Amino acid sequence: MSVDNANNESNWNVERDDNGIAWVHFDKPGASANLLSQAAIKELDDIIKDFEKALPRAVVILSDKKDSFIFGADIKEFTALDNKEQALAFMHKGHALMDRLEALTCPTVSMVHGLCFGGGTELSLACDYIIASDDKKTKIGLPEIKLGIHPGYGGTARSIERCGPLAAMNIMLTGRALSARAAKKIKLIDEMVPLRQLKTAAEHYALTTPERKALPFLTRLSNFSLVRPLIASQMRKQVASKAREEHYPAPYSLINLWQKYAGDKKVMLEKEAIAVAELATTDTARNLVRVFFLQEQLKSQGKKIDFEVEHVHVIGGGIMGGDIASWCAIQGHSVTVQDQDPERLAQTMKRAQYSFKKKFKRDRRAIRDANDRLMADHRGAGVYRADIIIEAIFEDAEVKRSLYESIEPKMKPGAILATNTSSIKLEDLSSCLKNPGRLVGLHFFNPVALMPLVEIIRGNETDEKVVQQALAFGKNISKLPLAVKSSPGFLVNRILMPYILEAVTMVDEGIAPEVIDKAALKYGMPMGPIELADTVGLDICKSVANILSTALDMPLPDNLKELSDKKLGKKTGEGFYKYKEGKPIRDKSASYSNPQEVQDRLVLRLLNEATACLREGIVDEQDLIDAGVIFGTGFAPFRGGPLEYIRSTGVDELSQTLDSLKAKFGDRFEKDEGWSKLS
Ligand code: NAI
């Protein structure tokens, strides 16, 4: 056995065994994960060129990183691309490598264990065989669509060739990551084996080159030129129900590429590079890449210290507490959930069953394990052993304080007390504690399982270590934690509320809810503000609005002032809309003479509040405002966040709109001083 190409700086080294197999190890120096950077592409290209001259018996590509194969291309390199020409040259280098690898006349095998995404999957697709470990950590996918592009190193044509168009387009259009089992099922990989047998299996494929079965006729039929337009139009419809072409062009570009060129692999590969070069330089792609890094920034907030949590105790098994408890159990923690009302607790446990099934589908063992981890605890025995206690009882400061007084003497030394309050100042709650420094806010969003953000509220008295522990806990339960100053509405509700209140004010003025929601969707919001208010519940909206309206001088619209118990939104079957089977009944004929003004009124209230939060230093860095608003409200990710939107549209242009809105609608459109702080 011999090793060449190995030096400390190179990404790859080649090891030749006695069977003549060249094992090509990927090990990016000084990094925990491998990225298919331009440097890594160039080096591998040189290695393959050497193989062309002295052909090994077979080539196996593998990673030396623990639990990760190749994480994808180096996204930072994308952000440096200024124009289409540069982007195309960039894509061509990747294409040249993949083509060369595919054309090698000896067998080639990709041996995958751990995360294999984007460029890593494309590299694997250029090999004759893909063998993966059946380990839980193995995940394979083509997630480029989430960054505003689609596979650009040959992954479009090659995944379709391997799996057929329906399965391949599905994974590319959704960007979802597949387990080895799921990847085998759609024929994306050839074999999955236990990790300990992975090397032997790769060797077996390299030496025996088993023939791959042709795809079934029906699968091949779906790639025929006569059939493609029909299927493509179905795909477009499905995509359109989730994303508009003007906001997210990549899925549409991918469907066009397939429809037009799938008949000729060579042409499809050429056109793929051109399409991705165009997409990579759009604002959408730039902003989605920004969102990716914002997400990483939030995750890194939770990495500053280790916080070992063995047991979580949740008090209050209502809408929030129940879901927080089951989420923590799903994430592997031992959890007790306490409620004063035994009936409520029984419902909580029943709902947890549903959450476990939803999460783990048919994996009965995972469901059973999650069940074992979650215990109903009417008497609150879990308080004694919990490392973190999460309080999610009624939104009433007096009730919360009396609970804290009763539990503080029972808490373990060093355990932290976290409140899910959405509006009460932490200082008003911590005053009753002997050790007020252990109280921190852990503000989850509803529905807990779907909303990625959790605000970590730093009260004036909260110990900094406790804040860091709460951030670490947030990250460990797979949420994106954001440290926020204790002030009315924190960050997310504060920025969202003026936008919702403006929408409700417009309903007061006689503008149809349908028109208002449509204007927001057109801007790129995932749901209109009126439907959102109905979904959250008008009583809850009113209570948050009440708190903010006093603190921030935001008058409550008449429509919210007096609520009927029968019209609290979706939960009672009627709010601003009437609901049928959980869906709002809309008046399709509703219209308004100036829909742009409706959009401006909504968006500028939101932007103005975002700049106020910037001025007040509600979060530690400017970018974190964008991160919080995107992950806490779903704010149009392709716009990069409210502050980024202001920067890209231009402060002057938006200021003019704000001025004219102020002239027409009053002082709530007064420009905040925070606009001048934008950098
Ligand atoms: P909920 O009314 O659904 O549940 C509260 C639960 O706490 C009830 O089951 C009640 O029996 C229990 N409880 C009350 N006092 C108790 C005590 N002393 N000991 C044990 N159990 C007690 O309320 P929800 O909506 O779950 O809200 C809980 C907290 O979460 C509130 O502070 C709220 O502001 C906050 N929050 C609510 C959100 C929402 O969308 N509902 C979103 C984010 C935060």
Residues whose N, C-alpha, C, O or C-beta is under 5 A from the ligand:
A	BS01	NAI	I315 G316 G317 G318 I319 M320 G321 Q338 D339 Q340 D341 R344 A392 I393 F394 E395 L403 N420 T421 S422 F444 F445 N446
